[in-house]
Amino acid sequence: LKASSLELVGGCDGSYPMQKKRHTLEFLRENAHLRPRTNIIGAVTRVRNTLAWATHEFFQKHGFLYVNTPLISTSDCEGAGEMFQVTTLLSGGA
């Protein structure tokens, strides 16, 4: 793309979130929608992707299967917690 001219329609004050400066991680926590556009989050994402891929590849080569198991949590959403009870108590016959 090659432009022959440029017209500035309106300026941008210093309060606009994405300026050409480094943002602190605290700022990025407050503005989560801006995180993917930063270099540090992009680098962390690439490292996590590489580690996850290598882990899965290792276990696949050694005959393991990847299974998505349900998560058991203390959150009771829409009455789902009433479906079953999880306990650490052993049964009397053990």
N, C-alpha and C positions, 0 to 999 in steps of 0.2 A: 504494500500500500504506500503510495507516494502522494503527499499533499502539496499543493502549490501555494496555499495560504491558510491562515489560522485566525479565527475570530474568537476572542475571549468574551463569552456571554455574561459571565458573572464570576466574581472572585470567591474564594473559599477561606473562611476565617479559621483560626487556630483550634477551634473547638471541634472541628470535623474529625471523626475517629481515625481515618486512614490518611495520615500525613506521611511524608517521606522521612520517617524517623523510626527508631527502635521503640517498640512498646514493651512495657513490663509484663511479666506473667500475670500479675495482679490485674492489670488493665484488660488482658485477654480473658481472664476469668469473668470479669464483669461484662465483657462484650463477646460472648461465646461464638457468635456468628462470624466474627473476624478471624478466629483462630486458624482455619484452614488456609488462609491467605498469607500466613507468616512463614518465614524460613525455618524457624525452630520447630514448629508443629509439623511442618512437612518432613523435616529430617527425622523426627521422632516416629512419625507414621511409617516412613520407609524402613527404619530399623526394626520396628515392631513387625512389619510385614515380612521382612527377611527372616527374623527369628521364628515366627509362626510357621512360615513355609518350610524352613529347615527342620523344625520339630516334626511337623506332619510328614514330611518326606522320609525322615529317619524311621518313624514308627510304621509307615506304609511299607517300606522296604523290608522290615522285620516281621511282616505278617499281621500287624495289628489293624483293627478297624476303628474308624472314627464314628462315635455314636453320640448324638445329641440327647443327653438325659434331662429330665425335668428338674428344675431348681426347687428346692424346698426352702421356703423363707418364712419369716414371722409375719409377713404382710398378709392381711386377710382382705382380698379384693372380691367384691361381689359375692360374699358368702362361701368362697372356695375353701376357706379354712375349716369349714364344717364337714367337708367330705371325708377327711381322715385325720387321725391324730398321730403325731410323732412324739415318741418318748425315749428317754435314755434308761428307763427301768427295765430290768431283766424279768422275764416271766418266771413264775414260781417253780417250773419244772426244770430249770437249767442247772 
